[in-house]
Amino acid sequence: MTVSIQERRHALRFILFLGVVSLFADMTYEGARSIVGPFLQSLGANATEVGIVVGFGEMIAASLRFFSGKLVDRTRAYWLVAFLGYFMNLVAVPTLAFAGNWQLAALLVIAERTGKGLRGPAVDVLLSGATVKVGHGWGFGLHTALDQTGAVLGPLIVVAMVARAHHFGPAFLPLAIPAVASLIALFAARQMHVDLAAPAHQPERQTNLPKVFWWYVAAAGLLACGFVDFALLAFHFQKTALARPAVIPLLYAGAMGVNGLTAMIFGKLFDRFGTLVLVLGILVSALSLPLGFLGGFGAAIAGVACWAAGMGVQDATLRSGIAQVVSMSRRGTAFGVFNGVFGVAWFLGSAAMGILYDHSVIALVVFGMIAQVAAAIMFYGLRKPLAAAMAGR
């Protein structure tokens, strides 16, 4: 596909605009996410309940993505759906400051995840229409880098608030400011958007999702099942006194910085080497389990870095692989299905690891590593089928 310099520049500007939207949104919900585990613990929740809450939030968001993906394919109402999803950020996150028990806090955490699930496929389709002109891996990686810049800044705000108040609750209130900014940036992105729903250079031949897509989704689901949520890592750090309360969101901020950097690097590499890059990233992320749960403070830092690198690889490559083999007319549905399976698997894995933590930390580590290594093997085996599907589009 030949892309003019002007088209490439416009695509990059649009990716940057949506990246700014995500930057502010991530300041909001990643700032909150950095202390959800210890916050729930401070309200009386145990490890099993934390694992179920964060996993259930992902499952609800995933289920909603399935339907919202079909909705945006049918209606092309990408911007309306995205606005509604980002608006839920503004409502749910600051309200956590007033939660008096862990059950109410859990409902607000789930509400925030629901907003993310609602907007996910719409934003992914809009992005994929632009990334095709600059390279899917590079485009999604660049967007993730901006996204994760916000994910660094949000937890830093939380660090300052927790250090001042010595409580987690008040830290949620200032996050209303970037939530409002994300909506303003979204309106700005809409003003410079060119309709990318059916670009002339992409044939709209697909009526069904390709067979390789379903194997790809199955491998991603296995990966999600074995990938630990940071909330459980943070719970462990708090319970074992590996880190002081104010240090936990600081660790998360550092992780988001690593996430953004690795997303750009591995995104660029993905455009050149394909699925092998994802396989390497999964093997790195699997190390986060023994390092994070079985070692001391130094090992915990290394474990968080491996966790973040794994997240960066996923952010840059998983959606890129789908965009390569699914045409624009079916992409909303594809992203919805993918995120739906991924989220349900994340819930099952999070719940299982929360339960295992209360009984045997070693069993948790073994469970997660087996699932991730199995996912890496599946993705390695999909290299040629994915290449063939991409060539056949």
C-alpha positions in Angstrom: 0.0 0.0 0.0 1.4 3.4 -1.0 0.8 6.2 1.4 1.5 9.8 0.6 3.5 12.0 3.0 0.4 14.2 3.6 -1.7 11.1 4.5 1.0 9.9 6.8 1.3 13.3 8.5 -2.5 13.5 8.9 -2.6 10.0 10.4 0.2 10.8 12.8 -1.6 14.0 14.0 -4.8 12.1 14.5 -3.0 9.4 16.5 -1.3 12.1 18.6 -4.7 13.8 19.3 -6.3 10.5 20.4 -3.1 9.9 22.4 -3.7 13.1 24.3 -7.2 12.0 25.1 -5.9 8.8 26.4 -3.1 10.6 28.3 -5.7 12.5 30.4 -8.0 9.5 30.7 -5.1 7.4 32.0 -4.1 10.0 34.5 -7.6 9.5 35.9 -8.2 5.8 35.9 -4.6 4.5 36.2 -4.1 6.9 39.1 -7.0 5.3 40.7 -5.9 1.8 39.7 -2.5 2.2 41.3 -4.1 2.2 44.8 -7.3 0.1 44.3 -5.8 -3.0 45.9 -4.6 -1.4 49.1 -7.6 0.9 49.1 -10.0 -2.0 49.1 -7.9 -3.7 51.8 -8.1 -0.6 54.0 -11.9 -0.9 53.7 -11.8 -4.5 54.9 -11.5 -6.6 51.7 -9.3 -9.7 51.6 -7.2 -11.0 48.8 -9.9 -13.2 47.3 -12.3 -10.3 47.3 -9.8 -8.0 45.7 -9.0 -10.5 43.0 -12.7 -11.0 42.3 -13.5 -7.3 42.2 -10.8 -6.3 39.8 -11.4 -9.4 37.6 -15.1 -8.9 37.6 -14.6 -5.3 36.5 -12.6 -6.6 33.6 -15.2 -9.2 32.7 -18.0 -6.7 32.7 -16.0 -4.3 30.6 -15.1 -7.2 28.3 -18.7 -8.3 27.9 -19.7 -4.8 27.1 -17.0 -4.5 24.5 -18.5 -7.4 22.6 -21.8 -5.6 22.2 -20.4 -2.1 21.7 -18.1 -3.5 19.0 -21.1 -4.9 17.1 -22.9 -1.6 17.8 -20.2 0.6 16.3 -19.8 -1.7 13.2 -23.6 -1.3 12.6 -24.0 2.4 13.4 -20.5 3.9 12.9 -21.3 6.0 16.0 -17.7 5.9 17.1 -17.5 9.4 18.6 -20.7 9.2 20.6 -19.8 5.8 22.1 -16.3 7.1 22.9 -17.7 10.2 24.6 -20.1 8.2 26.8 -17.3 5.9 27.8 -14.9 8.7 28.8 -17.7 10.5 30.6 -18.0 7.5 33.0 -14.4 8.2 34.1 -15.4 11.6 35.3 -18.3 10.2 37.4 -16.8 7.0 38.9 -13.2 7.8 39.8 -13.6 10.9 42.0 -16.6 9.4 43.7 -14.3 6.7 45.1 -13.1 9.3 47.6 -16.6 9.1 49.3 -16.9 5.3 49.4 -17.3 4.2 53.0 -17.1 0.5 52.5 -15.3 -1.9 50.1 -18.6 -3.0 48.5 -19.5 0.5 47.3 -15.9 1.1 46.2 -16.1 -2.2 44.2 -19.2 -0.9 42.4 -17.4 2.3 41.4 -14.3 0.3 40.2 -16.6 -1.8 38.1 -18.4 1.3 36.8 -15.1 2.8 35.7 -14.2 -0.5 33.9 -17.6 -0.4 32.2 -16.9 3.0 30.8 -13.6 1.7 29.4 -15.3 -1.3 27.9 -17.9 0.8 26.3 -15.5 3.1 24.5 -12.8 0.5 23.7 -13.8 -0.9 20.3 -14.8 2.5 19.0 -11.5 4.1 19.9 -9.6 1.0 18.6 -11.4 1.2 15.2 -10.7 4.9 14.9 -7.0 4.3 15.7 -6.7 1.4 13.3 -7.9 3.5 10.5 -5.0 5.8 11.0 -2.3 3.2 12.0 -2.7 1.5 8.7 -0.9 4.5 7.1 2.1 4.5 9.5 2.3 0.8 10.5 0.0 -0.8 12.9 2.6 -1.7 15.5 4.2 1.8 15.4 0.9 3.6 15.5 -0.6 1.6 18.4 2.8 1.8 20.1 2.9 5.6 19.8 -0.6 5.9 21.1 0.2 3.7 24.0 3.3 5.8 24.8 1.1 8.9 25.2 -1.5 6.8 27.0 1.1 5.6 29.5 2.5 9.1 30.0 -0.8 9.8 31.6 -0.5 6.5 33.5 2.7 7.8 35.0 1.4 11.2 35.9 -1.8 10.0 37.5 -0.1 7.7 40.1 2.4 10.5 40.8 -0.6 12.8 41.8 -1.8 9.9 43.9 1.6 9.5 45.6 1.5 13.2 46.6 -2.0 13.0 48.0 -1.4 9.7 49.9 1.8 11.1 51.4 0.0 14.2 52.5 -3.2 12.6 53.8 -1.8 9.2 54.9 -5.1 7.7 53.6 -6.0 6.4 50.1 -9.5 7.9 49.8 -8.7 11.7 49.4 -6.3 10.8 46.5 -9.2 10.1 44.2 -10.6 13.7 44.2 -7.9 15.5 42.2 -8.3 12.9 39.4 -11.5 14.7 38.3 -9.4 17.4 36.6 -7.7 15.1 34.0 -11.1 13.4 33.5 -12.6 16.7 32.3 -9.5 17.4 30.2 -9.9 14.1 28.4 -13.4 15.1 27.3 -12.1 18.4 26.0 -9.3 16.7 24.1 -11.8 14.3 22.6 -13.8 17.1 21.2 -10.6 18.6 19.7 -9.7 15.2 18.1 -13.2 15.0 16.6 -12.7 18.4 14.9 -9.7 17.3 12.9 -10.9 13.7 12.1 -11.4 12.5 8.6 -13.8 9.7 8.1 -11.8 6.5 8.2 -14.7 4.0 8.4 -14.2 2.7 4.9 -10.9 3.9 3.3 -10.6 3.4 -0.4 -7.4 1.4 -0.2 -8.9 -1.3 2.0 -11.1 -3.8 0.3 -14.3 -4.6 2.3 -14.5 -8.3 1.3 -14.8 -10.0 4.6 -18.2 -11.1 5.7 -17.0 -13.5 8.4 -14.1 -13.2 10.7 -11.1 -15.4 9.5 -10.4 -18.7 11.2 -7.0 -17.6 12.4 -8.6 -14.8 14.3 -10.4 -17.3 16.6 -7.1 -19.1 17.4 -5.5 -15.7 18.0 -8.2 -14.8 20.4 -7.9 -18.2 22.2 -4.1 -17.6 22.7 -4.8 -14.1 24.0 -7.4 -15.4 26.4 -4.8 -17.9 27.8 -2.3 -15.0 28.2 -4.9 -12.9 30.1 -5.7 -15.8 32.4 -2.1 -16.0 33.5 -1.3 -12.3 33.6 -1.5 -11.0 37.2 -3.4 -7.7 37.9 -1.3 -5.0 39.5 -3.9 -4.7 42.2 -2.9 -8.2 43.5 0.8 -7.3 43.3 0.1 -4.1 45.3 -2.0 -6.1 47.8 1.0 -8.4 48.3 3.4 -5.5 48.8 1.1 -3.9 51.3 0.4 -7.1 53.2 4.0 -8.2 53.5 5.3 -4.6 54.1 7.6 -4.8 51.1 6.7 -1.2 50.3 5.2 1.7 52.2 1.7 2.9 51.1 3.0 6.0 49.3 5.7 3.9 47.5 3.1 1.6 45.9 1.6 4.1 43.5 5.2 5.3 42.8 6.0 1.8 41.7 2.9 1.8 39.5 4.0 5.1 37.9 7.4 3.7 37.1 5.7 0.6 35.6 3.6 2.8 33.3 6.7 4.6 32.1 8.3 1.2 31.2 5.0 0.2 29.6 5.0 3.3 27.3 8.6 2.9 26.3 8.4 -0.8 25.6 5.2 -0.3 23.6 7.0 2.1 21.2 10.0 -0.2 20.9 8.1 -3.5 20.5 5.5 -1.8 18.2 8.2 -0.9 15.8 9.7 -4.3 16.0 6.3 -5.9 15.5 5.9 -4.2 12.1 9.2 -5.8 11.1 9.3 -9.2 12.8 5.6 -9.9 13.6 4.4 -12.3 16.2 7.8 -13.3 17.4 8.0 -10.0 19.2 4.8 -10.8 21.2 6.2 -14.2 22.1 9.3 -12.6 23.5 7.2 -10.1 25.5 5.1 -12.9 27.1 8.2 -14.7 28.3 9.4 -11.5 29.9 6.1 -10.9 31.6 6.0 -14.4 33.0 9.0 -13.5 35.1 7.0 -10.9 37.0 5.3 -13.7 39.0 8.3 -15.3 40.8 10.0 -11.9 41.1 7.0 -10.1 42.4 5.6 -12.7 44.8 8.6 -14.7 46.0 11.4 -12.2 46.4 12.4 -9.2 48.4 12.0 -5.5 47.6 14.6 -5.5 44.8 13.0 -8.6 43.2 9.6 -6.9 43.5 10.9 -3.9 41.5 12.3 -6.2 38.8 9.0 -8.0 38.8 7.0 -4.8 38.3 9.3 -3.9 35.4 8.7 -7.3 33.8 5.0 -6.9 34.3 5.1 -3.4 32.7 7.2 -4.7 29.7 4.6 -7.4 29.2 1.8 -4.9 29.2 3.7 -2.7 26.7 4.1 -5.6 24.3 0.4 -6.5 24.6 -0.7 -2.9 24.0 1.4 -2.5 20.9 0.9 -5.9 19.3 -2.3 -7.6 20.2 -4.6 -5.1 18.5 -2.1 -4.6 15.7 -2.4 -8.3 14.8 -6.2 -8.1 14.6 -6.0 -4.9 12.4 -3.7 -6.8 10.0 -6.1 -9.7 9.3 -9.6 -8.1 9.7 -11.0 -5.6 7.3 -12.5 -2.2 8.5 -16.1 -3.3 8.1 -15.7 -6.1 10.6 -13.1 -4.5 12.9 -15.4 -3.2 15.6 -16.9 -6.7 16.0 -13.4 -8.2 16.0 -12.1 -5.9 18.6 -15.2 -6.4 20.7 -14.9 -10.2 20.5 -11.2 -10.1 21.3 -11.6 -7.8 24.3 -14.6 -9.8 25.5 -12.7 -13.1 25.6 -9.6 -11.3 27.0 -11.6 -9.7 29.8 -13.5 -12.9 30.8 -10.2 -14.8 30.8 -8.7 -12.0 32.9 -11.5 -12.3 35.4 -11.2 -16.0 35.7 -7.4 -15.7 36.1 -7.6 -12.9 38.6 -10.2 -14.7 40.7 -8.2 -17.9 40.6 -5.0 -16.1 41.6 -6.7 -14.2 44.4 -8.0 -17.5 45.8 -4.6 -19.2 45.3 -2.9 -16.3 47.1 -4.9 -16.9 50.2 -3.8 -20.6 50.2 -0.4 -20.8 48.4 1.6 -18.1 46.8 3.8 -20.7 45.1 0.7 -22.2 43.5 -0.3 -18.8 42.2 3.1 -18.3 40.6 3.1 -21.8 38.9 -0.5 -21.3 37.6 0.3 -17.9 36.0 3.6 -19.0 34.5 2.1 -22.2 32.9 -0.7 -20.1 31.3 1.6 -17.5 29.9 4.1 -20.0 28.5 1.3 -21.9 26.9 0.1 -18.7 25.3 3.6 -17.9 24.0 3.7 -21.4 22.4 0.3 -20.8 20.7 1.3 -17.4 19.4 4.5 -18.9 18.0 2.5 -21.5 16.2 0.3 -18.9 14.6 3.1 -17.0 12.8 2.5 -18.6 9.4 -1.3 -18.7 9.5 -1.4 -15.0 10.5 1.0 -14.1 7.6 -1.1 -16.1 5.2 -4.4 -14.4 6.4 -2.8 -11.0 6.0 -1.6 -11.7 2.5 -5.0 -13.0 1.5 -6.9 -9.8 2.6 
